[in-house]
Amino acid sequence: MATRSLWRTRAKLAVAATAFCGGGAAAAAIATSDDPATALKVFTIVPRRLLRDSITAASIVFDYEYSLWGLPEGSNERAKIKHEVHLRSARKLQELCFRNGGIYIKLGQHIGQLEYLVPQEYVQTMRASMLNRCPVSTYDQVCEVFKKELGDTPDKVFDEFDPKPIASASLAQVHVARTHDGQKVAVKVSIFVQHTHMTDTAAADQATVEFLVNTLHWLFPSFDYRWLVAEIRESLPKELDFLIEAKNSVKCLENFRKLSPHIADYVYAPKVHWSLSTSKLLTMEFMDGAQVNDVITIRRLGIQPNEVARLVSRTFAEMIFKHGFVHCDPHAANLLVRPLPSGKRSIFGKKKPQLILLDHGLYKELDFSTRFSYASLWRALVFADANEIKVNSVKLGAGEDLYALFAGILTMKPWNRVIDPAVDHLVLKGTDSDRSELQMYASQYFPQISKLLSRLPRNILLMLKTNDCLRAVNNSLGSSLETFLIIGKVSSEAVFEAKMMQKKSLFRWLIIQLEELLLEARLLAMQMALWLLQVKKALTWT
């Protein structure tokens, strides 16, 4: 029965692909296009990628169906075989992402952050290869971009230029260079990994992803990720323009100086060399530092990983709840750590960390109303306030029917633990049982999750992506109770500041001040409970 269903699905896919790739329709579209050359490239690339996608998908599905056929649920043999299939399938998906490049690599990067929703074999495979070890373009391709953008080759523009990139990602690769006045710089070059400019094939990527998402929705109505296409259509042109990225980095640091001066020295972004930067080339100050998930190197630098976890949480909480201008791609390769240049140390003699933010291409602005509701929601989550969780989830678009699911996605906890008053109710312990439970919930409520994601505003969807990235970073540093207290504190401060801006009377001002005092008392009580819990754990371990 399962096999017949699988073949029916393949047949529908084949019919859809044939209809989409019909030669007459393609020729007509090319002939009537405003840009026939680009249209021809799109209609040449899309069928190849669709065929590749279909073969990979069918191979993965068949592997699961065939390999697990007849093996009893819960048996050791099934678990062993399933692990092997997960690993094979993850590698097939990895190869597909690399061969297609561009948007596919960005999707692979996102899979690598979903530690508690997809099998570990997928997470580890994607995380090991998708962040900064993507396929690279040739030096000749780099030279072509330089000639087009700056009028000369890299060896003429710079005193030194390493033709071998130190990092490669979905939309660009980074080279080390030295300017004629001796400054060491990092040069980000916009090159499509399959030896052609990304801007020439971005339309093909979008068309392919749009077709796949629409076809999957047609085959499985509960799978509704059409919002993803709209988000890609909006965000990709901005990510491809490096001048926008440069301006974002400047605005980010200005926000910290103006709105969060207490941590401004602890957050940094590389300085831009504007005269050597264009929309396709970005020349920045070269930064030395440890990748944020490299705990061993962080310790060697004399920095405590839990200090880094607190700084990461504080930095992004300030961005989300106070600035309303949010770096939405904070995966590990985009976050570096180094000792604070001032040399400041903690009371225990450990060096204070400075967080370096890289890749400022994807930012999202939150308007006042959204920021206020989102801060109120996170404050309610930290304090396990069921009524406020519902009220603010509804305001953000989750609806009265799916607010509990929304809270669960944000925290990766079932509803009964979301509203548990225990001080550590939101902490993910990282155990296999935790991971299995969350994957079970994701499978069980997939239609509802799909419905919720199609309902939420796109800026909130990007907050979910940011949340996933930060969760993966915090897990690598050792998920800490203190990170949730920081979120509770900053979100509470943001709500207080917003209410103070809206106050209309002395009585209202007094009420707001009283609420703030009560919240501070609750946070202090949680801090004390946390300290006692840590002492208890330390004594138990001893």
C-alpha positions as semicolon CSV with decimal commas, in nm:
position;residue;x (nm);y (nm);z (nm)
1;M;0,000;0,000;0,000
2;A;0,277;0,240;0,097
3;T;0,466;0,148;-0,222
4;R;0,160;0,216;-0,444
5;S;0,112;0,551;-0,269
6;L;0,476;0,637;-0,328
7;W;0,452;0,559;-0,699
8;R;0,129;0,765;-0,730
9;T;0,313;1,057;-0,573
10;R;0,603;1,015;-0,816
11;A;0,360;1,005;-1,108
12;K;0,199;1,332;-1,001
13;L;0,541;1,490;-0,967
14;A;0,639;1,372;-1,315
15;V;0,319;1,515;-1,469
16;A;0,370;1,846;-1,290
17;A;0,734;1,872;-1,397
18;T;0,645;1,788;-1,758
19;A;0,374;2,054;-1,763
20;F;0,605;2,310;-1,613
21;C;0,895;2,233;-1,844
22;G;0,692;2,214;-2,166
23;G;0,897;2,336;-2,461
24;G;0,619;2,547;-2,623
25;A;0,539;2,732;-2,304
26;A;0,907;2,793;-2,236
27;A;0,969;2,924;-2,589
28;A;0,670;3,156;-2,565
29;A;0,781;3,287;-2,228
30;I;1,135;3,354;-2,357
31;A;1,010;3,528;-2,671
32;T;0,779;3,764;-2,478
33;S;1,021;3,832;-2,192
34;D;1,161;4,181;-2,130
35;D;1,501;4,013;-2,087
36;P;1,519;3,712;-2,324
37;A;1,877;3,621;-2,227
38;T;1,789;3,589;-1,858
39;A;1,463;3,412;-1,943
40;L;1,652;3,160;-2,158
41;K;1,897;3,096;-1,871
42;V;1,608;3,043;-1,629
43;F;1,429;2,796;-1,857
44;T;1,758;2,612;-1,917
45;I;1,857;2,583;-1,550
46;V;1,517;2,519;-1,387
47;P;1,438;2,183;-1,558
48;R;1,784;2,045;-1,473
49;R;1,746;2,142;-1,109
50;L;1,391;2,013;-1,089
51;L;1,501;1,678;-1,229
52;R;1,790;1,667;-0,983
53;D;1,556;1,758;-0,695
54;S;1,300;1,497;-0,796
55;I;1,558;1,219;-0,825
56;T;1,707;1,303;-0,485
57;A;1,366;1,322;-0,317
58;A;1,250;0,993;-0,470
59;S;1,577;0,825;-0,371
60;I;1,544;0,939;-0,009
61;V;1,179;0,837;0,018
62;F;1,246;0,497;-0,138
63;D;1,544;0,439;0,094
64;Y;1,328;0,497;0,402
65;E;1,039;0,286;0,272
66;Y;1,257;-0,004;0,157
67;S;1,514;-0,011;0,438
68;L;1,263;0,010;0,724
69;W;1,003;-0,220;0,569
70;G;0,891;-0,488;0,813
71;L;1,120;-0,381;1,100
72;P;0,927;-0,361;1,430
73;E;0,885;-0,015;1,587
74;G;1,111;0,030;1,887
75;S;1,345;-0,257;1,799
76;N;1,723;-0,214;1,817
77;E;1,758;-0,331;1,458
78;R;1,513;-0,063;1,334
79;A;1,696;0,208;1,530
80;K;2,030;0,098;1,381
81;I;1,896;0,088;1,024
82;K;1,713;0,420;1,069
83;H;2,038;0,587;1,181
84;E;2,209;0,457;0,865
85;V;1,924;0,581;0,643
86;H;1,925;0,920;0,814
87;L;2,299;0,949;0,746
88;R;2,269;0,842;0,380
89;S;1,977;1,076;0,322
90;A;2,151;1,369;0,489
91;R;2,451;1,320;0,260
92;K;2,224;1,306;-0,046
93;L;2,057;1,628;0,062
94;Q;2,396;1,786;0,127
95;E;2,514;1,691;-0,222
96;L;2,195;1,834;-0,374
97;C;2,243;2,164;-0,191
98;F;2,604;2,188;-0,308
99;R;2,521;2,101;-0,671
100;N;2,234;2,349;-0,691
101;G;2,406;2,612;-0,477
102;G;2,270;2,954;-0,388
103;I;1,936;2,940;-0,211
104;Y;1,969;2,565;-0,159
105;I;2,279;2,617;0,054
106;K;2,090;2,874;0,262
107;L;1,814;2,616;0,316
108;G;2,079;2,361;0,415
109;Q;2,222;2,610;0,664
110;H;1,879;2,651;0,819
111;I;1,836;2,273;0,853
112;G;2,165;2,273;1,042
113;Q;2,011;2,500;1,308
114;L;1,700;2,285;1,371
115;E;1,869;2,069;1,631
116;Y;1,550;1,971;1,809
117;L;1,323;1,926;1,507
118;V;1,514;1,709;1,260
119;P;1,729;1,400;1,317
120;Q;2,081;1,466;1,445
121;E;2,235;1,303;1,137
122;Y;2,089;1,585;0,922
123;V;2,187;1,858;1,169
124;Q;2,548;1,739;1,205
125;T;2,596;1,681;0,831
126;M;2,461;2,023;0,735
127;R;2,631;2,208;1,018
128;A;2,971;2,054;0,936
129;S;2,966;2,172;0,575
130;M;2,710;2,446;0,509
131;L;2,833;2,732;0,728
132;N;3,173;2,818;0,580
133;R;3,295;2,526;0,369
134;C;3,069;2,558;0,065
135;P;3,196;2,497;-0,291
136;V;3,419;2,780;-0,417
137;S;3,454;2,959;-0,749
138;T;3,779;2,989;-0,941
139;Y;4,021;3,278;-0,918
140;D;3,937;3,364;-1,281
141;Q;3,575;3,415;-1,178
142;V;3,691;3,641;-0,893
143;C;3,898;3,842;-1,140
144;E;3,594;3,887;-1,364
145;V;3,397;4,037;-1,077
146;F;3,687;4,269;-0,986
147;K;3,725;4,393;-1,343
148;K;3,354;4,462;-1,368
149;E;3,326;4,632;-1,028
150;L;3,661;4,809;-0,975
151;G;3,809;4,809;-1,325
152;D;4,115;4,596;-1,249
153;T;4,231;4,258;-1,118
154;P;4,275;4,186;-0,743
155;D;4,656;4,191;-0,762
156;K;4,641;4,550;-0,894
157;V;4,367;4,672;-0,658
158;F;4,548;4,531;-0,353
159;D;4,912;4,502;-0,255
160;E;4,851;4,136;-0,166
161;F;4,552;3,912;-0,244
162;D;4,519;3,545;-0,153
163;P;4,346;3,368;-0,445
164;K;4,233;3,089;-0,213
165;P;3,923;3,191;-0,011
166;I;3,924;3,148;0,367
167;A;3,547;3,096;0,372
168;S;3,270;3,029;0,124
169;A;2,895;3,051;0,172
170;S;2,574;3,042;-0,029
171;L;2,606;3,381;-0,196
172;A;2,972;3,476;-0,170
173;Q;3,324;3,380;-0,072
174;V;3,582;3,568;0,136
175;H;3,949;3,631;0,053
176;V;4,227;3,779;0,265
177;A;4,408;4,080;0,118
178;R;4,633;4,369;0,217
179;T;4,577;4,724;0,101
180;H;4,854;4,939;-0,043
181;D;4,882;5,120;0,290
182;G;4,942;4,789;0,471
183;Q;4,600;4,718;0,626
184;K;4,489;4,355;0,640
185;V;4,135;4,321;0,503
186;A;3,870;4,061;0,424
187;V;3,721;4,088;0,075
188;K;3,377;3,941;0,021
189;V;3,312;3,858;-0,344
190;S;2,963;3,793;-0,478
191;I;3,008;3,483;-0,689
192;F;2,768;3,203;-0,761
193;V;2,927;2,871;-0,662
194;Q;2,853;2,714;-0,999
195;H;3,086;2,949;-1,191
196;T;2,842;3,221;-1,284
197;H;2,722;3,540;-1,125
198;M;2,456;3,487;-0,865
199;T;2,241;3,767;-1,001
200;D;2,217;3,585;-1,336
201;T;2,071;3,269;-1,180
202;A;1,888;3,403;-0,875
203;A;1,567;3,407;-1,081
204;A;1,618;3,040;-1,166
205;D;1,667;2,950;-0,800
206;Q;1,353;3,140;-0,704
207;A;1,151;2,979;-0,982
208;T;1,269;2,630;-0,885
209;V;1,196;2,675;-0,515
210;E;0,858;2,832;-0,594
211;F;0,763;2,541;-0,817
212;L;0,874;2,282;-0,561
213;V;0,688;2,450;-0,274
214;N;0,369;2,491;-0,481
215;T;0,388;2,132;-0,605
216;L;0,438;1,997;-0,251
217;H;0,135;2,199;-0,139
218;W;-0,065;2,051;-0,425
219;L;0,043;1,696;-0,337
220;F;0,015;1,744;0,041
221;P;-0,222;2,035;0,127
222;S;-0,100;2,034;0,489
223;F;0,249;2,126;0,365
224;D;0,203;2,500;0,307
225;Y;0,537;2,676;0,291
226;R;0,440;2,923;0,017
227;W;0,534;3,205;0,254
228;L;0,895;3,091;0,206
229;V;0,884;3,193;-0,161
230;A;0,758;3,540;-0,074
231;E;1,034;3,580;0,186
232;I;1,306;3,469;-0,058
233;R;1,170;3,706;-0,323
234;E;1,192;3,997;-0,079
235;S;1,519;3,920;0,102
236;L;1,744;3,780;-0,173
237;P;1,795;4,106;-0,370
238;K;1,896;4,280;-0,045
239;E;2,144;4,005;0,044
240;L;2,295;4,030;-0,304
241;D;2,366;4,403;-0,262
242;F;2,675;4,435;-0,042
243;L;2,631;4,811;-0,002
244;I;2,307;4,740;0,184
245;E;2,501;4,496;0,401
246;A;2,766;4,761;0,473
247;K;2,502;5,018;0,571
248;N;2,331;4,762;0,794
249;S;2,655;4,701;0,986
250;V;2,698;5,074;1,047
251;K;2,337;5,116;1,161
252;C;2,368;4,815;1,392
253;L;2,664;4,964;1,582
254;E;2,498;5,307;1,593
255;N;2,194;5,148;1,759
256;F;2,412;4,995;2,028
257;R;2,588;5,326;2,092
258;K;2,262;5,521;2,114
259;L;2,014;5,271;2,258
260;S;2,230;5,018;2,445
261;P;2,545;5,208;2,553
262;H;2,597;4,972;2,852
263;I;2,707;4,692;2,615
264;A;2,818;4,892;2,310
265;D;3,187;4,820;2,380
266;Y;3,116;4,447;2,389
267;V;2,965;4,433;2,037
268;Y;3,163;4,501;1,721
269;A;3,133;4,485;1,342
270;P;3,423;4,512;1,096
271;K;3,487;4,860;0,955
272;V;3,404;4,899;0,587
273;H;3,654;5,030;0,330
274;W;3,400;5,221;0,124
275;S;3,635;5,314;-0,162
276;L;3,702;4,942;-0,224
277;S;3,339;4,831;-0,194
278;T;3,053;4,801;-0,443
279;S;2,725;4,614;-0,457
280;K;2,918;4,297;-0,554
281;L;3,243;4,350;-0,359
282;L;3,274;4,428;0,010
283;T;3,613;4,514;0,164
284;M;3,618;4,507;0,543
285;E;3,861;4,516;0,831
286;F;4,002;4,165;0,885
287;M;3,890;4,017;1,216
288;D;4,073;3,757;1,425
289;G;3,861;3,559;1,669
290;A;3,717;3,224;1,765
291;Q;3,397;3,101;1,609
292;V;3,127;3,130;1,874
293;N;3,072;2,753;1,896
294;D;3,445;2,673;1,926
295;V;3,448;2,626;2,302
296;I;3,806;2,493;2,315
297;T;3,952;2,801;2,142
298;I;3,734;3,033;2,349
299;R;3,880;2,881;2,666
300;R;4,232;2,911;2,526
301;L;4,169;3,283;2,479
302;G;4,104;3,305;2,853
303;I;3,730;3,357;2,812
304;Q;3,453;3,166;2,987
305;P;3,197;3,012;2,745
306;N;2,909;3,100;2,979
307;E;3,017;3,467;2,957
308;V;2,992;3,438;2,578
309;A;2,646;3,278;2,605
310;R;2,527;3,566;2,822
311;L;2,672;3,824;2,582
312;V;2,509;3,661;2,278
313;S;2,171;3,652;2,457
314;R;2,202;4,012;2,576
315;T;2,314;4,137;2,232
316;F;2,025;3,987;2,039
317;A;1,768;4,061;2,311
318;E;1,867;4,430;2,286
319;M;1,838;4,418;1,905
320;I;1,499;4,247;1,906
321;F;1,322;4,413;2,197
322;K;1,479;4,761;2,201
323;H;1,634;4,844;1,863
324;G;1,376;4,679;1,638
325;F;1,657;4,626;1,382
326;V;1,761;4,262;1,394
327;H;2,046;4,059;1,244
328;C;1,848;3,757;1,120
329;D;2,131;3,518;1,029
330;P;2,324;3,465;1,354
331;H;2,457;3,115;1,285
332;A;2,793;3,018;1,429
333;A;3,002;3,119;1,125
334;N;2,867;3,474;1,149
335;L;2,961;3,524;1,515
336;L;3,322;3,557;1,631
337;V;3,455;3,605;1,983
338;R;3,773;3,777;2,096
339;P;3,897;3,926;2,425
340;L;3,768;4,278;2,486
341;P;4,038;4,508;2,337
342;S;4,042;4,720;2,655
343;G;4,176;4,416;2,844
344;K;3,898;4,429;3,103
345;R;3,864;4,116;3,318
346;S;3,600;3,960;3,539
347;I;3,633;3,944;3,918
348;F;3,775;3,592;3,871
349;G;4,051;3,720;3,643
350;K;3,898;3,586;3,320
351;K;3,905;3,804;3,009
352;K;3,582;3,974;2,909
353;P;3,453;3,872;2,563
354;Q;3,369;4,094;2,269
355;L;3,117;3,963;2,013
356;I;3,198;4,034;1,648
357;L;2,898;4,030;1,414
358;L;2,963;3,926;1,053
359;D;2,741;3,906;0,743
360;H;2,492;4,190;0,784
361;G;2,300;4,112;0,466
362;L;1,978;3,990;0,627
363;Y;1,815;4,231;0,871
364;K;1,452;4,280;0,965
365;E;1,288;4,587;1,114
366;L;1,015;4,546;1,375
367;D;0,765;4,829;1,410
368;F;0,676;4,959;1,757
369;S;0,356;4,753;1,791
370;T;0,523;4,425;1,686
371;R;0,827;4,488;1,905
372;F;0,607;4,567;2,207
373;S;0,392;4,254;2,159
374;Y;0,696;4,031;2,099
375;A;0,874;4,165;2,408
376;S;0,554;4,119;2,612
377;L;0,526;3,763;2,484
378;W;0,883;3,669;2,580
379;R;0,842;3,830;2,920
380;A;0,529;3,618;2,970
381;L;0,713;3,304;2,855
382;V;0,996;3,359;3,103
383;F;0,749;3,422;3,386
384;A;0,512;3,139;3,274
385;D;0,214;3,379;3,249
386;A;-0,043;3,178;3,049
387;N;-0,289;3,463;2,995
388;E;-0,026;3,709;2,868
389;I;0,122;3,438;2,644
390;K;-0,218;3,394;2,480
391;V;-0,295;3,767;2,450
392;N;0,037;3,855;2,285
393;S;0,050;3,546;2,064
394;V;-0,288;3,642;1,923
395;K;-0,167;3,999;1,865
396;L;0,129;3,863;1,667
397;G;-0,100;3,660;1,440
398;A;-0,095;3,309;1,589
399;G;-0,471;3,310;1,653
400;E;-0,665;3,179;1,951
401;D;-0,648;2,823;1,819
402;L;-0,268;2,801;1,774
403;Y;-0,121;3,029;2,041
404;A;-0,004;2,733;2,253
405;L;0,173;2,583;1,950
406;F;0,338;2,919;1,881
407;A;0,468;2,929;2,238
408;G;0,595;2,573;2,195
409;I;0,785;2,658;1,875
410;L;0,948;2,961;2,037
411;T;1,060;2,767;2,345
412;M;1,084;2,412;2,207
413;K;0,871;2,298;2,501
414;P;0,524;2,140;2,527
415;W;0,254;2,368;2,672
416;N;0,249;2,207;3,017
417;R;0,620;2,292;3,058
418;V;0,586;2,638;2,904
419;I;0,353;2,737;3,191
420;D;0,542;2,543;3,458
421;P;0,640;2,796;3,732
422;A;0,977;2,624;3,794
423;V;1,270;2,860;3,742
424;D;1,432;2,630;3,481
425;H;1,111;2,548;3,289
426;L;1,246;2,682;2,957
427;V;1,593;2,528;2,968
428;L;1,665;2,267;2,702
429;K;1,887;2,007;2,864
430;G;2,008;1,863;2,533
431;T;1,937;1,503;2,628
432;D;1,834;1,236;2,378
433;S;1,493;1,210;2,547
434;D;1,443;1,588;2,510
435;R;1,535;1,568;2,143
436;S;1,316;1,264;2,075
437;E;1,018;1,424;2,247
438;L;1,047;1,741;2,040
439;Q;1,084;1,548;1,714
440;M;0,774;1,346;1,807
441;Y;0,576;1,668;1,864
442;A;0,703;1,814;1,535
443;S;0,584;1,503;1,349
444;Q;0,253;1,485;1,534
445;Y;0,160;1,852;1,482
446;F;0,313;1,908;1,138
447;P;-0,016;2,023;0,971
448;Q;-0,080;2,271;1,253
449;I;0,282;2,395;1,238
450;S;0,247;2,448;0,864
451;K;-0,080;2,636;0,917
452;L;0,076;2,855;1,185
453;L;0,379;2,943;0,972
454;S;0,157;3,043;0,679
455;R;-0,045;3,265;0,915
456;L;0,235;3,454;1,092
457;P;0,373;3,784;0,952
458;R;0,705;3,743;0,769
459;N;0,899;3,952;1,019
460;I;0,790;3,712;1,295
461;L;0,891;3,416;1,077
462;L;1,240;3,562;1,056
463;M;1,240;3,603;1,434
464;L;1,173;3,227;1,452
465;K;1,472;3,164;1,224
466;T;1,686;3,394;1,440
467;N;1,561;3,211;1,747
468;D;1,664;2,875;1,596
469;C;2,014;3,005;1,517
470;L;2,063;3,149;1,866
471;R;1,937;2,830;2,029
472;A;2,195;2,628;1,836
473;V;2,470;2,872;1,944
474;N;2,364;2,862;2,309
475;N;2,346;2,482;2,303
476;S;2,704;2,464;2,175
477;L;2,814;2,694;2,460
478;G;2,617;2,497;2,717
479;S;2,256;2,617;2,743
480;S;2,232;2,834;3,049
481;L;1,946;2,933;3,275
482;E;2,093;3,280;3,283
483;T;2,027;3,333;2,913
484;F;1,652;3,309;2,978
485;L;1,679;3,547;3,272
486;I;1,856;3,792;3,042
487;I;1,573;3,760;2,788
488;G;1,323;3,814;3,070
489;K;1,510;4,121;3,195
490;V;1,562;4,289;2,857
491;S;1,207;4,216;2,737
492;S;1,073;4,357;3,065
493;E;1,286;4,670;3,026
494;A;1,156;4,713;2,669
495;V;0,793;4,675;2,780
496;F;0,850;4,925;3,064
497;E;1,009;5,181;2,829
498;A;0,726;5,140;2,578
499;K;0,461;5,189;2,847
500;M;0,639;5,497;2,978
501;M;0,626;5,648;2,629
502;Q;0,250;5,592;2,622
503;K;0,167;5,714;2,976
504;K;-0,113;5,971;2,989
505;S;-0,150;6,053;3,358
506;L;0,034;6,061;3,691
507;F;-0,175;5,767;3,812
508;R;-0,077;5,563;3,506
509;W;0,288;5,653;3,568
510;L;0,262;5,525;3,926
511;I;0,101;5,198;3,812
512;I;0,379;5,140;3,557
513;Q;0,646;5,210;3,819
514;L;0,482;4,964;4,061
515;E;0,465;4,696;3,790
516;E;0,835;4,751;3,720
517;L;0,925;4,713;4,089
518;L;0,728;4,388;4,110
519;L;0,898;4,253;3,797
520;E;1,240;4,343;3,932
521;A;1,154;4,158;4,252
522;R;1,048;3,850;4,052
523;L;1,367;3,860;3,848
524;L;1,573;3,887;4,165
525;A;1,386;3,590;4,315
526;M;1,452;3,389;3,996
527;Q;1,818;3,486;4,008
528;M;1,842;3,367;4,369
529;A;1,662;3,042;4,282
530;L;1,901;2,994;3,992
531;W;2,201;3,046;4,219
532;L;2,068;2,792;4,470
533;L;2,000;2,543;4,189
534;Q;2,357;2,582;4,061
535;V;2,499;2,533;4,412
536;K;2,286;2,221;4,454
537;K;2,406;2,079;4,121
538;A;2,768;2,154;4,209
539;L;2,734;1,979;4,546
540;T;2,563;1,681;4,383
541;W;2,841;1,655;4,123
542;T;3,106;1,676;4,397
